[in-house]
Amino acid sequence: MFNNRLKEDNMQQISAISATIAPVQRDTKAWQLQVWISFGIAAFLCGTGLAYLPGQDLDRAFMVMGYIFCLSTAFFLAKFVRDNQHKRVDTPMWRTVVYSAFGIAISLTAWGLWRMNLNETYKAFLLVSWLYLITTTFTLAKTLRDRHEADLTDARLAARLEARRELAAEQK
């Protein structure tokens, strides 16, 4: 009798959990495709602009490093912000490192672009393609993280439903 009551309580808890779970919202395939295409176009434009960059080899190397530094720190910043969205999980020092790295990457790349002896039109092309790359990086990072979280939620829901089925099978 005690075991039956315990099983009934467990069933009610699982039913309550299942009833309160909202459906998992996912990005559409069209949106995911658009995000990847935008990121690819931005990377292509930046690569093209840097490949044909007139000037000294040192200037080209500096700009390539700056773009890569900006790209990686944009991903770091996106991850940091998302990880600390609901609850602070990182140390204040790590926060300083992440924001500083992003600020330094943006500042040094902008400074390098500004000081280069280039045609203003070429500078504008490099600037716009660089900013396009940074914004698409944030969008891509968010899209990838959303998909990961939706997959985790689906797995948790499937595990809860499986536990509910097993519990129901035990009661029969």
C-alpha positions in Angstrom: 0.0 0.0 0.0 2.8 2.4 0.9 4.6 1.6 -2.4 1.4 2.3 -4.4 0.9 5.6 -2.7 4.6 6.5 -3.4 4.1 5.6 -7.1 1.0 7.7 -7.3 2.8 10.7 -5.8 5.7 10.2 -8.3 3.2 10.0 -11.2 1.5 13.2 -10.1 4.9 14.9 -9.9 6.0 13.7 -13.3 2.6 14.7 -14.8 2.9 18.2 -13.2 6.5 18.5 -14.6 5.4 17.4 -18.1 2.4 19.8 -18.1 4.5 22.8 -17.2 7.2 22.2 -19.9 6.8 24.7 -22.7 7.4 23.4 -26.2 11.0 23.9 -27.3 11.3 26.8 -29.6 13.9 26.3 -32.4 15.2 28.6 -35.1 13.8 27.7 -38.6 16.1 26.0 -41.1 15.7 29.1 -43.3 17.1 31.3 -40.4 19.9 29.0 -39.7 20.9 28.9 -43.4 20.7 32.7 -43.6 22.9 33.1 -40.6 25.6 30.7 -42.0 25.4 32.4 -45.4 25.8 35.8 -43.9 28.8 34.7 -41.9 30.3 33.1 -45.0 29.8 36.2 -47.0 31.3 38.4 -44.3 34.3 36.1 -44.0 34.7 36.0 -47.8 34.5 39.8 -48.0 37.1 40.2 -45.3 39.3 37.6 -46.8 39.1 39.2 -50.2 39.8 42.7 -48.8 42.8 41.4 -46.9 44.1 39.3 -49.7 44.2 42.2 -52.1 45.3 44.8 -49.5 47.9 47.1 -51.0 50.8 48.1 -49.0 53.5 46.5 -47.0 53.5 42.8 -45.9 53.6 44.0 -42.2 50.4 46.0 -42.7 48.6 43.0 -44.2 49.9 40.7 -41.4 48.7 43.1 -38.8 45.3 43.4 -40.3 44.9 39.6 -40.7 45.8 39.2 -37.0 43.5 42.0 -36.0 40.6 40.4 -37.9 41.2 37.0 -36.4 41.7 38.5 -32.9 38.3 40.3 -33.3 36.6 37.2 -34.6 37.8 35.0 -31.7 37.1 37.6 -29.0 33.6 38.2 -30.4 32.9 34.5 -29.9 34.4 34.6 -26.4 32.3 37.6 -25.5 29.1 36.1 -26.9 29.7 32.9 -24.8 30.5 34.9 -21.7 27.4 37.0 -21.9 25.2 34.0 -22.6 26.8 31.9 -19.8 26.2 34.7 -17.3 22.7 35.6 -18.6 20.7 34.3 -15.6 23.3 33.8 -12.9 26.9 35.0 -12.6 29.0 31.9 -13.1 32.4 33.4 -14.0 34.7 35.4 -11.8 35.0 39.2 -12.0 38.5 38.8 -13.3 37.4 36.7 -16.2 34.8 39.3 -17.0 37.5 41.9 -17.1 39.6 39.7 -19.3 36.8 39.0 -21.8 35.6 42.5 -22.1 39.2 43.9 -22.2 40.2 41.4 -24.9 37.3 42.4 -27.1 37.9 46.1 -26.5 41.6 45.8 -27.3 40.9 43.7 -30.4 38.4 46.2 -31.7 40.6 49.2 -30.8 43.8 47.8 -32.3 42.2 46.7 -35.5 40.5 50.1 -35.9 43.7 51.9 -35.1 45.6 49.8 -37.7 42.9 50.4 -40.3 42.9 54.1 -39.6 46.7 54.6 -39.8 47.1 52.6 -43.0 48.0 54.7 -46.0 45.1 53.5 -48.2 42.5 54.9 -50.5 39.4 56.0 -48.5 37.2 53.8 -50.5 39.3 50.8 -49.7 39.4 51.7 -46.0 35.6 52.0 -46.1 35.3 48.5 -47.7 37.6 47.0 -45.0 35.7 48.7 -42.2 32.3 47.7 -43.4 33.3 44.1 -44.1 35.0 43.9 -40.7 31.9 45.3 -38.8 29.7 42.9 -40.9 32.0 40.0 -39.7 31.7 41.0 -36.1 27.9 41.3 -36.2 27.4 38.0 -38.0 29.8 36.4 -35.5 27.5 37.4 -32.6 24.4 36.2 -34.6 26.1 32.8 -35.4 27.2 32.3 -31.8 23.6 32.9 -30.6 22.1 30.6 -33.2 24.6 27.8 -32.3 24.0 28.3 -28.6 20.2 28.3 -29.1 20.3 25.0 -31.0 22.5 23.5 -28.3 20.1 24.5 -25.5 17.1 23.3 -27.5 18.8 19.9 -28.0 19.5 19.7 -24.2 15.9 20.6 -23.4 14.7 17.9 -25.9 16.9 15.4 -24.2 15.7 16.3 -20.7 12.1 16.1 -21.8 12.6 12.7 -23.5 14.3 11.4 -20.3 11.3 12.7 -18.2 8.8 11.1 -20.5 10.7 7.8 -20.5 10.7 7.9 -16.7 7.0 8.5 -16.8 6.4 5.6 -19.1 8.6 3.3 -16.9 6.7 4.4 -13.8 3.4 3.8 -15.5 4.6 0.3 -16.7 5.6 -0.6 -13.1 2.1 0.3 -11.8 0.4 -2.1 -14.3 
